[in-house]
Amino acid sequence: MPDHPVPLMDSPEVIEPPDVGMSHTVGQMILEQEEGGFESEEDTVANFTVTSFSVPSACEEASNGSESVTELLGAEGPSDSAMPRSLENFNLGKVLGEGTFGKVFLAEYKDTKQLCAIKTLKKERIIAKNDIKSVFKEKRILQKVTSAEHPFLVSLYATFQSENHLFFVMEYLPGGDLCHLLEHQGAFEESKAMFYTACIVLGLEELHRNNIVHRDLKLENLMVDVHGYLKIVDFGLSKDGFRYGDRSKTRCGTNCYMAPEIIDEMAYSRAVDWWALGVVFYVMIMFQVSIMPRNQLSLSL
């Protein structure tokens, strides 16, 4: 597999990536932490005390004795990953984003200066929301996606943990997400929208080939890599083992991208991803989407 995909057509011009703590002149990270980047004093780098991800420390067992906490141990990354499973091997930069369970930091692998994105998840929040199975499911799907080595799907490099956090070391995508691009550029020309759509189509085909339905395809979950190609990210709501012909009634996703059968709480198939792609394409060329009353999806010209 080449380091980057063979161009299918002329790659669209990518705007300058957002300020994420990188110097574009020398290609090195700026390790100035944004004010308020970490949530509290215990979240500083010095207090990210990393332990084995597979065996709970004696301190952890003595301090919690909780089945929930024990369940969080053992979530190792891909077995063939050369990336060390310790935060000490990385320089942390600025915050790239924030989610329900934690933040995503720009990071630099010290040995090779490779940039990556480290997703931090607070164990306390995961346990409080009883969402342990979802975290492991996302890890499992990311490992499966990474093993496919597909150019339009994000890669997971490694996972490890500290006493209070889980860490996912991910591929860094400096071009930002489609929402950011649209906010800066406005509606795309049809040729650019078609280029990005082609990337998504190939990515979705690979997911479905591996019996994975994404279920949350949207602008924010589509990011541009350093070569200008689009990658599908965030598998938190995805479902694996979902074969052709399978059905689900779980209501999940983002309202304005939901297929009618999800909104109407009917059984749905993997086709819901294609509906969401249609919404994404419409927004790219029209830059307009709205939710109408009675839970009916309406796209307004």
N, C-alpha and C positions, 0 to 999 in steps of 0.2 A: 504494500500500500504506500503510495507516495506521501511525502510530508504534507502536501496540500492537494486538493482535488484538481483534476484536469479541467480547465475552463470549458463550460458548456456553451458559453456565449460571452460577449464582452462583459466583464464584471462591472457593476455599477460603481460610480465614484462614491467613496465612503467619506462622510464628514469627519472632521477631527474628533477623535474620541473625547468623551467628557473628562474633566479633570479628576483623575483617580490616583493621584500621587505619583505620576511618572514624568520623568524629564525626557521629552522627545528629542532633545539635542544630543544627549549622551547615552540614551537608552537605559539609564539606571533609575532605580526607585528612589523617590523622595520619602524618607521614613519619618516625616513629621506627622504625628498622629493628630487628627482633627480633634478639637475640643469637644468633649462629650462623646468621643468615639466608643469608649467602653461604658457600660451601664453603671458601674460602681467600682469602688476601689478593689474589690475582689476580682474584678474582670481584667485587671491590668496584666500585661504579658508576664510580669514577674510571678504572678499568682496562678498562671495557667500551668500548674504542676502536672506534667504528663505522666501517666502510668500505662502499664500494659493494657492493650484493648481486649485481651483475651482472658486474663486472669485478674480477679479483683484483689486489690491489696488488702493486707490484714487490717489496715486502718479503715478502709472502706467497709469491710465486713463487720468490724466492731462498731462502727459509727452508725450503720443503717440497719443491717440485718433484714433488709426489705427485699422481697421477691422482685418488686418492680425495678429496683436499682440493679439487682443481680442480672435481670433480663437485659439491661442495657450494655452488659459486658459481652465481649466476644464478637462484636460486629467488625470483622477485619475487612480490609480493602481487597482488591484483586490480588490473588496469590502471586502473580507474576510482576507486580508493581515494584519498580526499583526505587520509588520515592520513600524516604524514611518516614516512619510513623512516630514522629516526635516534633512538637512545636519548636524545640530548640534548634532544629535544622532550618528554620525559616525566619526571615525578617518580615514583620508585619507592617503594612502600610495603612493607607486610609480605608475608611468604610466604603464599600461599593453598594451595599444595600442592606435592608433590614426586613426580617420576616417575623412570624409569630413566635418562633422559638429562639431567635438570636439574630446575629448579624453576619454579613459576608465581608471579609477583608481582602484587600489586595495583598499578596505576599510574594516574597522572593526566596526561592530555594538557594541557600547559601553556597552550596558547592558548585552549582552550574549557572547561577544568576537567572534561572528560568522563572518567569512570572507565572503565578497561578492565583486562583481565588479560593480562600479557605472559608468554608461555611461553618459557623459555630452554632451549636445547639445547646441550650441550657437543660441539663437533666431535670432540674426541678420543675421547669415548665412542662416538659414532656410528660413527666409522671403526673403532674397536677391535672393535665388534660386527658390522661389515660390514653396517650397516643403512641405508646411504645411500638405496637405492631406496625403502625404507619411508617415510623422511622425506619424500621428494619425492612419493610416492603420497599421503600424508596431506595435504600442502599442496595437491595437485591436487584432491583430494576436497573439502577445505575451500573452495577457490575455487568449485568447482561448486555446493556447498551454499549458499554465500553469495550466489551469483548468482541462486539460486532465491527469495531473500528470503522464506523461509518462517518464520512466527512460532514454530514449534516445533523449529527447528534453529538451533544456535549459529552466529554469524557470525565470519568472519575479516576484520579491518580492514586489515592490512598485514603484510609480512614484511621483515626486513632482517638484517644480520649484522655481527659484529665479527670480529677476527682469530681468536678462540677460540670464539665462540658463534653460534648461529642464534637469531633472535627471531621469535615469532609473536604479533602483537597481536590479541587476541581480545575478543569481547564479554564484559563482566563480568556475572556472574549472582549477585547478592547473597544470594539465598535459600538457597544451599547445595544439596547433593545430597540425594537421597531417603534415603540411608543415614543422613545426619546428622539429617534430620527424624524418621525412625523411632526413632532412638536417644533423641531428646528427647520424642517424643509417644507412642511405642508404636504398636501396630497402628492403622491408620486406620479411620475409619468408612467404610462401603461407598460412600457418596456421594462422599467425598473421593477414595477409590481409583478410582472410576469417572471422576471428573473428570480426574485425572492420566493414567489409561489412555487417555482420549479424546485427550489431547494427544499421547501416544506413538503412538497409531494413526495420527493425521494426519501426524505426522512420519515414521513408517515408510513410509506410503503415498507421500509425496513422495520419499523416498530411493529406493524401488523404482521409482517413475516415472522417476527419473533413472538407473536401472540401477546402483544402489549397494546392496550388502548390508552391514549394519553388523557383524554377527558378534560383538559384545561388548556387547550391551544388558544393563545391570545397574543396580542402585541408584546406584552411584557415578558412572555416566555419564548420569544424568538429573538436571538441575539446574533450580532455580526462579528465574525472572527477577524483576525488580522489581515486576511486575504480578501475580505469583502463578501465572503459567503455567509449564509444564514444557518444557524444551528438551533435545533429545538432543545429547550432546557426545562428544568423543574418537573420532576416526575412524582411530586407529592400526592397527586390525586389519580395517578395512573393505576392500572390494574393489569397484572401479568397473568399468564395462563388463560387469556381471553381469546379463544379460537374463533375461526370463521363460523358463523351461525350461533355463537353463544349470545346470551342476552343478560342484561342487568337492569335493575330498577333503582339502583342507588342514585340519588339526586346529588350531583356534585358538578363543580365547574364555576364559571363566571356567567352571570345571567344573560348578558347580551350576546354571548357566544354559544349559548345552549341550544341544542336541537329541540324542535317542538316536542318530541317524544319524552325528552328529559323533563321539560317544563310541565307537561301533562302527566308526569309520573307513570309513563308507560314503559314497557320493556324496550330496551334499545340495544343496538349492535355497535360494531366498530365504526359504522357509518357516521356516528356523531362527530368524529374527528374531521370528516370531510365537510360536514355542515359548518363546523367552526372555521375551517380553512376558507370556505366561501365568504364568511363574515370578515375574516382577516383581509382577504383580497378586496372586498368592497370598501372596507375602511381605508386601505392603502390608496385607492384611487379616488375615493370620495371624501375621506377624512370626516365621516359623519356616521354615528350609530346611536340609537336611543332605545330605551325600554318604554313601551306603552302600557296602559292599564290592563288589568285582567291577565297579567303575566304573558301577554302576547308579544312576541318579538317583532319589532317593526324597524325597518331600515328606511330612512327618509332621504329622498333625493333633494 
